[in-house]
Amino acid sequence: MILEPAALTEITLAALLLLILICFYCLRGKKWRINNGVLGLGFILVVAVEAEDANGAAVIDGDDYYYYCTVDIGSAGGINEFLLAVPLSKCKERSPLYRKKFDGFTLRSAIPSSDKTWGNWAGTINLAPEAIFKPTSLTDLQDIVNLARKNGRTIRCAAEGHTESSLSVTNKYLVIINNLKNVQVLKDKHYGWVVTAEAGVSLNEIDNILRINNPPLALSSATIPDFVRAAGVVATGSHGAKTTLSIMSDQVVSMKIVAANGKVYEFCDTNNALEMQAARVNLGLFGIIYSVTFRTEPMFNLRMTDTLPLAKDFLVPSVVKQLFESSDSLQIFYWPFNSFDSEATQPLDPTKDKMWVKQWVRSDENPTFSPEELAALRVYQNQSSLQANPQYQLLLNNPEYTPAISSAIWRQGPGLSPTSFVLQAPDAIHFLSPASKNIPVSFLGFGFKVDPDFKNFVKELQAIINAIYAAAAQNSFPLNSISDARLIRSSHALLAPNFDPDPNAIYCFIDLVSYHFTPGFQTFASSFGQKWIQNYNAKPHWAKEWEYVPNVKSYLSKAYKKQIKTFEKIREKYDPNKLFFDNESLQEIFNGALHYK
Ligand SMILES: Cc1cc2nc3c(=O)[nH]c(=O)nc-3n(C[C@H](O)[C@H](O)[C@H](O)COP(=O)(O)OP(=O)(O)OC[C@H]3O[C@@H](n4cnc5c(N)ncnc54)[C@H](O)[C@@H]3O)c2cc1C
């Protein structure tokens, strides 16, 4: 047991300390079991210590955890404060101090989980940080931050781990926020019905609580997967396919963040609009997001129509523009080599390839499927993707099979026939969940402004098809999964890739997707990243792959320089010592931006 400071002069204080020492000793040793009187006193004192505790936290020192607490003891000379450090791991199994709960009293702690490693969903990032924490409450978050500060460690967060860039990478403290699970629907005087989700609540859980609300409600737009978490999608500026809205961060009404001093701050437009503009896409740099409050709207139905036009007929700017203008949401996919026919005189013929066009429009019709039928559809999607996974795996060593395998999966899946269904909004928005979990892929994703006549957008979709066939002619098959594009509005979040003062500007986000570890994918994808940067000042989706694109960081320093300067002033206020700034790519981009005049 360590007592700090050592020089405590008051006699009363010394006596009390002695008592505490005896009690802790008894709690740690065998003696507490046989002496109920001392045990009882020990409990009382532990509770008393906790009650006085302003910033209790466990501190890691080698394999030992110390529980630190500030103790205030009154005497004739006034209030004396000292720091008490109790080693917790020495008697892990038997010490009630080590257990999280006893007698309904929760010990404030920041004790790491037993996990020693963490990896992202795609298997492309694997970490063994100094400690991994899995907090379950706001108090835990505060203790972890206090602990990191005391120990001079940095923190990065992870949620469902679907990010492919290095945003969660750290060798210090990794905080996995998935166990923060409370969610509440409230009526706000400014925004009407809103939903407040703790950081680890999944979009699926949000959808479900909104569905059963009276009146039933829905998020207006969201990512395709619904298992991703509230903080994960907001921190990275993730988005859906709704043509009149922007990224999910722009649907956020307020956000609570635990900053570097361990205190909770609420960000919202009414408190400080500029700070909120920065916090919307914060990349985990302001602190640990504790909760996020989203706008909602009354539940609505969407007719989701999938068509399969020939690429050469569809990839016409006026056709795409007209479709965009008549859609609630729109997603355009290209599935490589979908017309491949080994029996044909020309097995690889891009003029026969089709696009997969998914259009959503609002509908007053009832949903096509009963809940049971919808559940059966999800089971079917899930099984199909599980069956496809080993086929994609085969391509890692046999890339020349790409046209045959890709076209076979297409014919059994989206290429089977056009479809049109009415679904409740969340079922339509997350049309693939949870099947999108089954095939680990690498994504490169960039956003850029679409020309008023849509020419640049359509040109780039065509260029992707051309490049896939040009590579195939060289017996190279770097893109074997899909390319997809969504068209949304600009964002006013400072670090959004589609940041634009014009609220009506249209931005496209294009993904290039291949099975993870596909040879040649990074080079192929990089060439598009570079071209889009050069031609359209494109910016990467922060959560997808982009760091290997040559010169991308110096480019982003320049492209974001104005926004970063504003962001940085706010960030410094909440994290002056860079406790959360443990990311090399972001450091390089920010340092570069701050050096520009
Ligand atoms: C199959 C798949 C489909 C996808 N679909 C879409 C899509 O439709 N649209 C789209 O825009 N994106 C999409 N993405 C990207 C995805 O939305 C992001 O990667 C998102 O961050 C995933 O959420 P998550 O819960 O997995 O967060 P994680 O990947 O675990 O975390 C993302 C980052 O957010 C930060 N963070 C998380 N929690 C906190 C916290 N509490 N406090 C501070 N910072 C925090 C951290 O920096 C962390 O690195 C997809 C990705 C995959 C793999």
The ligand as a Tripos MOL2 file, in Angstrom:
@<TRIPOS>MOLECULE
LIG
   53    58     1     0     0
SMALL
NO_CHARGES

@<TRIPOS>ATOM
      1 C1        -18.9510   -4.0110  -44.8360 C.3       1 LIG1
      2 C2        -18.8740   -2.5370  -44.5920 C.ar      1 LIG1
      3 C3        -19.9120   -1.7300  -45.0100 C.ar      1 LIG1
      4 C4        -19.8260   -0.3500  -44.8270 C.ar      1 LIG1
      5 N1        -20.8510    0.4310  -45.2590 N.ar      1 LIG1
      6 C5        -20.7510    1.7620  -45.1740 C.ar      1 LIG1
      7 C6        -21.7780    2.6060  -45.6640 C.ar      1 LIG1
      8 O1        -22.8110    2.1490  -46.1230 O.2       1 LIG1
      9 N2        -21.5730    3.9490  -45.5880 N.ar      1 LIG1
     10 C7        -20.4380    4.4870  -45.0480 C.ar      1 LIG1
     11 O2        -20.2890    5.6990  -45.0420 O.2       1 LIG1
     12 N3        -19.4880    3.7130  -44.5070 N.ar      1 LIG1
     13 C8        -19.6180    2.3710  -44.5740 C.ar      1 LIG1
     14 N4        -18.6380    1.5940  -44.0370 N.ar      1 LIG1
     15 C9        -17.6320    2.2210  -43.1750 C.3       1 LIG1
     16 C10       -18.1930    2.2390  -41.7430 C.3       1 LIG1
     17 O3        -19.3800    2.9780  -41.6800 O.3       1 LIG1
     18 C11       -17.2020    2.8720  -40.7630 C.3       1 LIG1
     19 O4        -16.0370    2.1000  -40.7370 O.3       1 LIG1
     20 C12       -17.7640    2.9920  -39.3500 C.3       1 LIG1
     21 O5        -16.8360    3.6830  -38.5640 O.3       1 LIG1
     22 C13       -18.0200    1.6290  -38.7810 C.3       1 LIG1
     23 O6        -18.5300    1.7290  -37.4740 O.3       1 LIG1
     24 P1        -17.9130    0.8210  -36.3250 P.3       1 LIG1
     25 O7        -18.9420    0.7150  -35.2650 O.co2     1 LIG1
     26 O8        -17.3890   -0.4330  -36.9120 O.co2     1 LIG1
     27 O9        -16.7380    1.7610  -35.8500 O.3       1 LIG1
     28 P2        -15.1740    1.4160  -35.7130 P.3       1 LIG1
     29 O10       -14.6540    1.0840  -37.0480 O.co2     1 LIG1
     30 O11       -14.9400    0.4370  -34.6480 O.co2     1 LIG1
     31 O12       -14.6310    2.8260  -35.2400 O.3       1 LIG1
     32 C14       -14.4070    3.8310  -36.1670 C.3       1 LIG1
     33 C15       -13.5990    4.9520  -35.5770 C.3       1 LIG1
     34 O13       -14.4730    5.8200  -34.8970 O.3       1 LIG1
     35 C16       -13.8280    6.3520  -33.7710 C.3       1 LIG1
     36 N5        -14.6330    6.0080  -32.6010 N.ar      1 LIG1
     37 C17       -15.4390    4.9450  -32.4190 C.ar      1 LIG1
     38 N6        -16.0470    5.0320  -31.2250 N.ar      1 LIG1
     39 C18       -15.6090    6.1600  -30.6380 C.ar      1 LIG1
     40 C19       -15.8670    6.8120  -29.4010 C.ar      1 LIG1
     41 N7        -16.7420    6.3370  -28.5170 N.pl3     1 LIG1
     42 N8        -15.2300    7.9640  -29.1450 N.ar      1 LIG1
     43 C20       -14.3590    8.4950  -30.0210 C.ar      1 LIG1
     44 N9        -14.0860    7.9300  -31.2030 N.ar      1 LIG1
     45 C21       -14.7080    6.7800  -31.5170 C.ar      1 LIG1
     46 C22       -12.4460    5.7750  -33.6860 C.3       1 LIG1
     47 O14       -11.5260    6.6700  -34.2620 O.3       1 LIG1
     48 C23       -12.5570    4.5410  -34.5530 C.3       1 LIG1
     49 O15       -11.3680    4.2510  -35.1920 O.3       1 LIG1
     50 C24       -18.6910    0.2220  -44.2040 C.ar      1 LIG1
     51 C25       -17.6370   -0.5940  -43.7810 C.ar      1 LIG1
     52 C26       -17.7230   -1.9570  -43.9850 C.ar      1 LIG1
     53 C27       -16.5760   -2.7960  -43.5660 C.3       1 LIG1
@<TRIPOS>BOND
     1     1     2 1
     2     2     3 ar
     3     2    52 ar
     4     3     4 ar
     5     4     5 ar
     6     4    50 ar
     7     5     6 ar
     8     6     7 ar
     9     6    13 1
    10     7     8 2
    11     7     9 ar
    12     9    10 ar
    13    10    11 2
    14    10    12 ar
    15    12    13 ar
    16    13    14 ar
    17    14    15 1
    18    14    50 ar
    19    15    16 1
    20    16    17 1
    21    16    18 1
    22    18    19 1
    23    18    20 1
    24    20    21 1
    25    20    22 1
    26    22    23 1
    27    23    24 1
    28    24    25 2
    29    24    26 1
    30    24    27 1
    31    27    28 1
    32    28    29 2
    33    28    30 1
    34    28    31 1
    35    31    32 1
    36    32    33 1
    37    33    34 1
    38    33    48 1
    39    34    35 1
    40    35    36 1
    41    35    46 1
    42    36    37 ar
    43    36    45 ar
    44    37    38 ar
    45    38    39 ar
    46    39    40 ar
    47    39    45 ar
    48    40    41 1
    49    40    42 ar
    50    42    43 ar
    51    43    44 ar
    52    44    45 ar
    53    46    47 1
    54    46    48 1
    55    48    49 1
    56    50    51 ar
    57    51    52 ar
    58    52    53 1
@<TRIPOS>SUBSTRUCTURE
     1 LIG1         1 GROUP 0 **** ****
